[in-house]
Each structure stands twice: as C-alpha cells, then as structure tokens.
Amino acid sequence: MATLTYCKGLPTPADELNELGFTDFEMFLEAYAPIVRAASIETVNHLLLSTQFKKSDWNTHLQQTYGINKRHANGVISAAKGRVDGAKEHRILHTKTLEGKIKSISVWLKKAERKLGLARKFYAKKKWHNSKTGCNFPIACSLQYKSTNWQSLRFQIHNKKRRLTLLTNRLEHLRVKPIKVVVPHGDIFVVGSKDESFGNQVSHWNGSEITFRVPKCLESRFGKAVSSEVGDFNRNINRLPECGAKTWHFYRKNGKWVIAVQFTPKPVNQVSRNRMYGCIGIDMNPGSIGWAYVDNEGNLKAKGQIPLKMGLPNGKQQAQIVYACLQLATKATEFECPVICEELDFSTKKESLGEKGRKYARMLSGWAYSEFYKQLSSILSNRGIELIAVNPAYSSIIGLVKYLKMYGECQRRIGCTGNCSQGYEIK
C-alpha cells in the first residue's frame, strides 16, 4: 500500500520563546540541522563514488565521526540514498527526453528536405504545368511578408538543424557529466519502524506532544531529549494509524520549521464492489470529463459529463480538478462501484511538441492529466473506492463497436454494405 504524508507547521507558543525568538525545540533543530547536512553531504559523495556500499559500516562511520546515534545515522543514510536514487532516475529521464527530441527533429528534417527536393524536381521538368498529379509542395508567395513558402521552409530547416546540433551536444555532455545532488539546509529525516515504540525510536508522538531523542553530540546543551507541543494532524478523513511505523521529517520553509509524518494509512471501509458487478468508466478530455456507468452485463445505465477547463492558473486549475474528482467519488459511492480510467503517458508526445502546431502544443502542455490522476487516486482511496487503470489501446474502437448501435447511427467507421439510403447500413 502506498504511503501518505501529513504536514504541519511547528507551533511557536509565545510563552516558550527565548530571547532569540525560538523555542527550545526550534533551537535544537537549528543546532542539529548543520550536523545532519554535513553527514548527508559526505554520505551522498560516498554513494556517488563508491561501487560497493555497506550500510552497517557506513552507519558506524557516521556515529564515530559526527557523534550521532545509530537511528539518527539511519535517517541520514536513507535521506541521502533517496536523493542519489532520485538524481540518477532524473538523469535517465533527461537523457531519454533529449533522445526523443533529437529523433523527432531528425524525422521532421528528413520529411521536410524530401518534400522540398521533390518540389524542386517537379518544377525543373519541362511542361510541368501539364502534370496530372500536381506538385506535393506547390510554390506560393506572401505579399505581406514578401517571401515564399519555399523560403519559409528553408528557414525552418536551418533553425531545426541548429536546434539538432545544440541538443546533440547537450546529450553528449550529459552522458559524461557527473551527477550532482543538492543537499538543502535545515533538513532532518528520522526513519521509523513498526517494531519500535510510537513507531519511531528517536521521535515519539503521543497524539499531541512530540519528543525527540537528542544525539550524543548535543546532549551537553539540550539534555537527553527535547519536546514540543504539536497537536494532532487535523484532516477531514484522517488515516493516520495509532500504531505502525512513522517516519518524521523536519524542514525549513519560508523561515519556519515544518514537521511532516510519513506512514502507511489505515484501511477504510470499502464502498466499491468488485468490477464484475458494474463500474464507472471515465474519459478525460481537454474541456470535460466524460463518465459512463455500466452494469454487470456491460449495459449502459447512466452517463454524463463534468466540465473541466485546462490552462488555468495553478490554484484555480487544482481546485477545479479536485471538484471534478469529488463529483466522480459521489457517483462511485452512489453506484457502489469502482472507477476505471486509462493509463495515459504523454511524455513521448511532449518530446515532439516543437514539430507540431501551436494549438496542439498549447493543448497538450495545459493538459494536467498527471495532477488529475494523482488527485483522483487520493480522493477515491480515502473514501474506500477502488481506482483501476487499464491499457488505453483500442478503447475507442471497442466503445464504438459496442454502443453505437443503441443510438441508431451509421457505423461507417466499422464497415458498410451500401444498402441504406445514404450508402451505409444501420446495424
């Protein structure tokens, strides 16, 4: 089961502030953060340079070098390993994106140069005006810009070749460039375990107060432990379990300390039945979300559309996506069925946006499918509704074959015998 993370700003009661404007807990975090960062930097460099990494040996090294405990060192290693793995994955995706762009430009150049070459051969022939097929790229001029379409195409070819050279050099440089990982200031990570008390041996939270075990290097200043009143993580649907592993993350944001807890959510009452009893299928379009409910025999029982505009500012866009997901959750709760959507990936298409039209590129860039899928998955999971992702291949053809008959429309895209009045047969 996927993990969840709840975040909350660390409260600073006025009666606990010292002369510097910090609580004792914040003073401890300010003192402990540079130690964690130094240990994280050394761990990241070791992970990037070494071929064999033994966690136990490196844990011992961190304890002896920085005066921290074993559980503190585990948090440093886990955070550093996550950053290194993320950087390596990002390098792979970056390389793949550049390769896709290079391939797209190369295909476009090949087609454009062939089109221009065939047009030149056509006009170079004598009596070309008597040709029955015509030219694949007839020459035309623009009085406004005082140029021809041939000149425009040659200028585009010139720019594409420059772009291709730039991307090729960038790809070659990226393949030999060493990976760099940024370790932020003010970032503390403590790994938990389900076998430990309160789900974490270092950081204990009893529902209102959090107690942090101070490492050896700071015990002379802050004692064995420091604590702070945190309160609970208020949520409309709270899935934070009382027991189980809890991983704590303390970080600075906008000059204030934020506390985050990562956990495996407790299960909720399952509302949706098995999909063999019926389901809701959704189709996301740039202007709306279409949904349809089918029963256990595949018969269409209900359908509708939910407006969903794209290309809005981030706040408005996310609010509209959340509202649409809540409507889908209401429909799924009403029919007591799972929601099925297509598992779409637009990374390949976005690599070739430079060779597409402006309207298509603007539409695809503003299509927030990944954000919609993330919000829908979270909202349905909190309400006990199953979300099923399916392969989008041939889904439109399957729907056309299965449901077009009930509307009495012509199935010209499927096949035609030529027996109806308009030359097509209604099946």
C-alpha positions as CSV (number, residue, x, y, z in Angstrom):
1,M,0.0,0.0,0.0
2,A,1.3,3.5,-0.9
3,T,2.4,5.7,2.0
4,L,0.8,9.1,2.9
5,T,2.4,12.2,4.3
6,Y,0.8,14.8,6.6
7,C,2.5,18.2,7.1
8,K,2.0,20.8,9.7
9,G,3.8,24.0,10.8
10,L,5.6,23.7,14.1
11,P,3.7,25.9,16.6
12,T,5.7,28.5,18.5
13,P,3.9,29.4,21.7
14,A,4.7,33.0,22.9
15,D,5.3,31.9,26.5
16,E,8.1,29.4,25.4
17,L,10.1,31.8,23.2
18,N,13.6,32.7,24.4
19,E,15.5,36.0,23.8
20,L,16.2,34.9,20.2
21,G,12.6,34.3,19.4
22,F,12.9,30.5,19.2
23,T,11.5,27.7,21.4
24,D,13.9,25.1,22.9
25,F,12.8,22.6,20.3
26,E,13.5,25.0,17.4
27,M,16.9,25.8,18.9
28,F,17.7,22.2,19.0
29,L,16.6,21.8,15.3
30,E,18.8,24.8,14.4
31,A,21.8,23.2,16.1
32,Y,21.2,19.7,14.8
33,A,20.5,20.6,11.1
34,P,24.1,21.6,10.2
35,I,25.3,18.3,11.6
36,V,22.8,16.3,9.6
37,R,23.7,18.3,6.5
38,A,27.4,17.6,6.8
39,A,26.8,13.9,7.4
40,S,24.4,13.9,4.4
41,I,26.9,15.5,2.1
42,E,29.6,13.0,3.0
43,T,27.1,10.1,2.5
44,V,26.0,11.4,-0.9
45,N,29.6,11.7,-2.1
46,H,30.3,8.2,-0.8
47,L,27.3,6.8,-2.6
48,L,28.2,8.5,-5.9
49,L,31.8,7.5,-5.9
50,S,31.8,4.0,-4.3
51,T,30.8,0.9,-6.2
52,Q,30.1,-1.2,-3.1
53,F,28.1,0.4,-0.2
54,K,27.8,-1.4,3.1
55,K,25.2,0.3,5.2
56,S,26.4,-1.1,8.6
57,D,30.0,0.0,8.1
58,W,28.9,3.5,6.9
59,N,26.5,3.8,9.9
60,T,29.3,3.1,12.2
61,H,31.5,5.7,10.5
62,L,28.8,8.4,10.8
63,Q,28.3,7.6,14.5
64,Q,32.0,7.9,15.2
65,T,32.6,11.0,13.0
66,Y,29.6,13.1,13.9
67,G,28.7,11.8,17.4
68,I,25.2,10.7,16.5
69,N,23.3,7.6,17.4
70,K,22.5,4.6,15.2
71,R,18.9,5.6,14.5
72,H,20.0,9.1,13.6
73,A,22.6,7.7,11.2
74,N,19.9,5.5,9.6
75,G,17.9,8.6,8.9
76,V,20.9,10.4,7.3
77,I,21.6,7.3,5.1
78,S,18.0,6.9,4.0
79,A,17.6,10.5,3.0
80,A,20.9,10.6,1.2
81,K,20.2,7.3,-0.7
82,G,16.8,8.7,-1.7
83,R,18.4,11.8,-3.1
84,V,21.0,9.9,-5.0
85,D,18.5,7.5,-6.5
86,G,16.3,10.4,-7.5
87,A,19.2,12.2,-9.2
88,K,20.1,9.0,-11.1
89,E,16.5,8.5,-12.2
90,H,16.3,12.1,-13.3
91,R,19.4,11.7,-15.3
92,I,17.9,8.7,-17.1
93,L,14.7,10.6,-17.8
94,H,16.6,13.7,-19.0
95,T,18.7,11.6,-21.4
96,K,15.5,9.8,-22.7
97,T,13.8,13.2,-23.3
98,L,16.8,14.6,-25.2
99,E,17.0,11.4,-27.3
100,G,13.3,11.7,-28.1
101,K,13.6,15.3,-29.2
102,I,16.6,14.5,-31.4
103,K,14.7,11.7,-33.0
104,S,11.6,13.9,-33.6
105,I,13.7,16.7,-35.2
106,S,15.6,14.2,-37.4
107,V,12.3,12.7,-38.7
108,W,10.9,16.2,-39.4
109,L,14.1,17.3,-41.2
110,K,14.0,14.1,-43.4
111,K,10.4,14.8,-44.4
112,A,10.9,18.5,-45.0
113,E,14.1,18.1,-47.1
114,R,12.4,15.3,-49.1
115,K,9.3,17.5,-49.7
116,L,11.4,20.4,-50.9
117,G,13.6,18.2,-53.1
118,L,10.6,16.7,-54.8
119,A,9.1,20.1,-55.4
120,R,12.3,21.3,-57.0
121,K,12.5,18.3,-59.3
122,F,8.8,18.8,-60.3
123,Y,9.3,22.5,-61.3
124,A,12.7,21.6,-63.0
125,K,10.9,19.4,-65.5
126,K,9.6,20.8,-68.7
127,K,5.8,21.0,-69.2
128,W,5.2,20.7,-65.5
129,H,2.0,22.6,-65.9
130,N,0.5,19.6,-67.8
131,S,1.1,17.3,-64.9
132,K,-2.0,15.3,-63.8
133,T,-0.8,14.8,-60.2
134,G,0.5,18.2,-59.4
135,C,3.2,19.3,-57.0
136,N,3.4,17.9,-53.5
137,F,4.6,21.3,-52.3
138,P,3.5,24.0,-54.7
139,I,5.3,27.3,-54.5
140,A,3.3,30.2,-53.2
141,C,4.2,33.8,-52.2
142,S,3.1,36.1,-49.4
143,L,2.7,39.8,-50.3
144,Q,2.5,40.6,-46.6
145,Y,5.9,39.1,-45.7
146,K,7.4,39.3,-49.2
147,S,8.6,35.8,-49.2
148,T,7.6,32.4,-50.5
149,N,6.7,29.2,-48.7
150,W,9.9,27.6,-50.0
151,Q,11.9,30.3,-48.3
152,S,10.0,29.8,-45.1
153,L,10.6,26.1,-45.2
154,R,14.3,26.5,-45.8
155,F,14.5,28.9,-42.9
156,Q,12.7,26.3,-40.7
157,I,15.1,23.6,-41.9
158,H,18.1,25.9,-41.0
159,N,16.7,26.5,-37.5
160,K,15.9,22.8,-36.9
161,K,19.5,21.9,-37.9
162,R,20.9,24.4,-35.4
163,R,18.5,23.0,-32.7
164,L,19.5,19.4,-33.6
165,T,23.2,20.3,-33.2
166,L,22.5,22.0,-29.8
167,L,20.6,19.0,-28.5
168,T,23.2,16.5,-29.7
169,N,26.0,18.4,-28.0
170,R,23.9,18.7,-24.8
171,L,23.2,14.9,-24.9
172,E,26.9,14.1,-25.3
173,H,27.8,16.4,-22.5
174,L,25.1,15.0,-20.2
175,R,26.4,11.4,-20.7
176,V,29.8,12.2,-19.4
177,K,28.8,14.9,-16.8
178,P,29.0,13.6,-13.2
179,I,25.8,13.5,-11.2
180,K,25.4,16.3,-8.7
181,V,23.0,16.1,-5.7
182,V,21.8,19.2,-3.8
183,V,21.5,18.7,0.0
184,P,19.3,21.6,1.4
185,H,19.9,23.5,4.6
186,G,17.6,22.7,7.5
187,D,16.5,19.2,6.6
188,I,16.3,16.4,9.2
189,F,15.0,12.9,8.4
190,V,14.2,10.2,11.0
191,V,13.3,6.7,9.9
192,G,10.7,4.8,11.8
193,S,9.8,1.1,12.3
194,K,6.7,-0.7,13.3
195,D,8.6,-2.7,15.9
196,E,9.6,0.5,17.8
197,S,7.6,2.3,20.5
198,F,5.4,5.0,19.0
199,G,6.5,3.8,15.6
200,N,9.8,5.6,15.9
201,Q,12.6,5.2,18.5
202,V,14.0,8.7,18.1
203,S,10.9,10.8,17.6
204,H,7.9,10.0,19.9
205,W,4.5,11.5,19.2
206,N,1.7,10.7,21.7
207,G,-1.1,12.5,19.7
208,S,-0.4,16.0,21.0
209,E,3.3,16.3,22.0
210,I,6.4,15.2,20.2
211,T,9.6,14.2,22.0
212,F,12.9,14.0,20.1
213,R,15.9,12.0,21.4
214,V,18.9,14.2,21.3
215,P,22.1,12.8,19.7
216,K,25.3,12.4,21.8
217,C,27.0,15.4,20.3
218,L,24.3,17.8,21.6
219,E,23.4,16.2,24.9
220,S,25.6,18.7,26.9
221,R,23.5,21.6,25.5
222,F,20.0,20.2,25.4
223,G,19.9,17.1,27.6
224,K,18.7,13.6,26.8
225,A,15.5,14.7,25.0
226,V,13.6,17.8,23.8
227,S,9.9,18.1,23.4
228,S,7.3,20.4,21.9
229,E,3.5,20.7,21.7
230,V,2.4,19.8,18.2
231,G,-1.2,18.8,18.4
232,D,-2.9,16.5,16.0
233,F,-3.0,16.4,12.2
234,N,-6.5,17.6,11.5
235,R,-7.9,16.1,8.3
236,N,-11.5,15.7,7.0
237,I,-10.6,12.0,6.5
238,N,-7.8,11.1,9.0
239,R,-6.0,7.9,8.0
240,L,-3.1,8.3,10.5
241,P,-3.0,5.0,12.5
242,E,-2.3,4.9,16.2
243,C,0.3,2.2,15.8
244,G,2.7,1.3,13.0
245,A,5.9,2.9,11.6
246,K,6.1,6.7,11.4
247,T,8.9,8.4,9.6
248,W,9.4,12.0,10.7
249,H,10.8,14.8,8.5
250,F,11.7,18.3,9.9
251,Y,12.5,21.0,7.3
252,R,12.5,24.8,7.0
253,K,10.0,26.5,4.7
254,N,9.6,30.3,4.4
255,G,11.8,30.8,7.5
256,K,9.7,28.4,9.7
257,W,10.1,24.8,10.7
258,V,7.6,22.3,9.3
259,I,7.0,18.9,10.7
260,A,5.9,16.0,8.4
261,V,5.0,12.4,9.2
262,Q,5.0,9.6,6.6
263,F,3.1,6.5,7.3
264,T,1.2,3.5,5.9
265,P,-2.5,4.6,6.0
266,K,-5.0,2.6,8.0
267,P,-7.6,0.9,5.8
268,V,-11.1,2.4,5.3
269,N,-14.4,0.7,4.8
270,Q,-14.6,-0.5,1.2
271,V,-17.5,1.2,-0.6
272,S,-17.0,-0.1,-4.1
273,R,-17.8,-3.7,-5.0
274,N,-16.0,-5.9,-7.5
275,R,-16.0,-4.6,-11.0
276,M,-17.8,-7.7,-12.2
277,Y,-20.9,-6.1,-10.7
278,G,-20.6,-2.9,-12.7
279,C,-18.2,0.0,-12.9
280,I,-17.8,3.7,-13.9
281,G,-15.5,4.4,-16.8
282,I,-14.1,7.9,-17.3
283,D,-12.5,9.6,-20.3
284,M,-10.6,12.8,-19.7
285,N,-10.7,15.4,-22.5
286,P,-9.3,19.0,-22.6
287,G,-12.7,20.5,-21.9
288,S,-14.6,17.9,-19.8
289,I,-14.5,14.5,-18.2
290,G,-17.0,12.0,-19.6
291,W,-18.2,9.2,-17.4
292,A,-20.5,6.2,-18.0
293,Y,-21.8,3.6,-15.7
294,V,-22.3,0.0,-17.0
295,D,-23.9,-2.9,-15.1
296,N,-22.6,-6.4,-14.6
297,E,-23.6,-7.3,-18.2
298,G,-22.0,-4.3,-19.8
299,N,-25.2,-2.4,-20.5
300,L,-25.0,1.4,-20.3
301,K,-27.2,2.6,-17.5
302,A,-26.1,6.2,-16.9
303,K,-23.7,8.7,-18.4
304,G,-22.7,12.4,-18.1
305,Q,-20.0,15.0,-18.4
306,I,-18.2,17.1,-15.8
307,P,-16.8,20.4,-17.1
308,L,-13.0,20.7,-16.7
309,K,-11.2,23.6,-18.2
310,M,-7.4,23.4,-18.8
311,G,-4.7,26.1,-18.9
312,L,-5.9,27.9,-15.8
313,P,-3.6,29.3,-13.1
314,N,-2.3,26.7,-10.7
315,G,-4.6,27.4,-7.8
316,K,-7.8,27.5,-10.0
317,Q,-6.7,24.5,-12.0
318,Q,-6.1,22.4,-9.0
319,A,-9.4,23.5,-7.3
320,Q,-11.3,22.6,-10.4
321,I,-9.6,19.2,-10.7
322,V,-10.4,18.4,-7.0
323,Y,-14.1,19.4,-7.5
324,A,-14.3,17.1,-10.5
325,C,-12.8,14.3,-8.6
326,L,-15.2,14.8,-5.7
327,Q,-18.1,14.6,-8.2
328,L,-16.7,11.3,-9.6
329,A,-16.4,10.0,-6.0
330,T,-20.0,10.9,-5.3
331,K,-21.1,9.0,-8.4
332,A,-19.0,5.9,-7.5
333,T,-20.4,6.0,-4.0
334,E,-24.0,6.2,-5.4
335,F,-23.5,3.2,-7.6
336,E,-21.1,1.3,-5.2
337,C,-18.7,0.5,-7.9
338,P,-15.0,1.1,-8.8
339,V,-13.7,3.8,-11.2
340,I,-11.8,2.8,-14.3
341,C,-9.6,5.2,-16.2
342,E,-7.0,4.9,-19.0
343,E,-3.3,4.8,-18.0
344,L,-2.0,7.6,-20.3
345,D,1.6,8.7,-20.8
346,F,2.2,11.9,-22.8
347,S,6.0,12.0,-22.3
348,T,6.6,10.7,-25.8
349,K,4.2,13.2,-27.4
350,K,5.6,16.1,-25.5
351,E,9.1,15.3,-26.9
352,S,7.8,16.3,-30.4
353,L,5.9,19.4,-29.5
354,G,8.4,21.6,-31.4
355,E,7.4,19.8,-34.6
356,K,3.6,20.2,-34.0
357,G,1.3,23.1,-34.4
358,R,0.9,25.8,-31.8
359,K,-2.7,24.9,-31.0
360,Y,-1.8,21.2,-30.4
361,A,1.2,22.1,-28.3
362,R,-0.7,24.5,-26.2
363,M,-3.5,22.0,-25.6
364,L,-1.1,19.2,-24.7
365,S,1.0,21.4,-22.4
366,G,-2.0,22.6,-20.5
367,W,-3.5,19.1,-20.1
368,A,-2.9,18.3,-16.4
369,Y,-3.5,14.6,-16.6
370,S,-0.9,13.6,-14.1
371,E,-2.3,16.0,-11.5
372,F,-5.8,14.8,-12.2
373,Y,-4.8,11.1,-11.8
374,K,-2.9,11.9,-8.5
375,Q,-5.9,13.8,-7.0
376,L,-8.4,11.2,-8.2
377,S,-6.3,8.3,-6.7
378,S,-6.0,10.1,-3.3
379,I,-9.7,11.1,-3.1
380,L,-11.0,7.7,-4.1
381,S,-8.6,5.9,-1.7
382,N,-9.7,8.0,1.2
383,R,-13.4,7.0,0.5
384,G,-12.9,3.3,0.0
385,I,-13.3,3.4,-3.8
386,E,-11.1,1.3,-6.0
387,L,-9.4,3.0,-8.9
388,I,-8.4,0.7,-11.8
389,A,-6.0,1.8,-14.6
390,V,-6.3,0.0,-17.9
391,N,-4.5,0.0,-21.2
392,P,-5.9,2.7,-23.5
393,A,-5.2,0.6,-26.7
394,Y,-8.4,0.2,-28.8
395,S,-10.7,1.6,-26.1
396,S,-12.4,4.0,-28.6
397,I,-12.9,1.2,-31.2
398,I,-14.4,-1.1,-28.5
399,G,-16.8,1.6,-27.4
400,L,-17.8,2.4,-30.9
401,V,-18.5,-1.3,-31.8
402,K,-20.4,-1.9,-28.5
403,Y,-22.6,1.2,-28.0
404,L,-23.1,2.9,-31.4
405,K,-26.0,0.6,-32.3
406,M,-28.2,1.9,-29.4
407,Y,-28.1,5.4,-30.9
408,G,-29.2,4.3,-34.4
409,E,-26.2,6.0,-36.1
410,C,-24.3,4.8,-39.1
411,Q,-21.3,2.6,-38.5
412,R,-19.4,3.9,-41.4
413,R,-16.1,3.6,-39.4
414,I,-16.7,-0.1,-38.8
415,G,-17.9,-1.3,-42.2
416,C,-20.6,-0.6,-44.8
417,T,-22.6,-2.8,-47.2
418,G,-24.0,0.1,-49.1
419,N,-27.7,-1.0,-48.7
420,C,-29.0,2.1,-46.8
421,S,-30.4,5.3,-48.3
422,Q,-27.1,7.2,-47.7
423,G,-24.9,4.4,-48.9
424,Y,-24.4,2.9,-45.4
425,E,-26.1,0.3,-43.4
426,I,-27.5,0.8,-39.9
427,K,-26.6,-2.3,-37.9
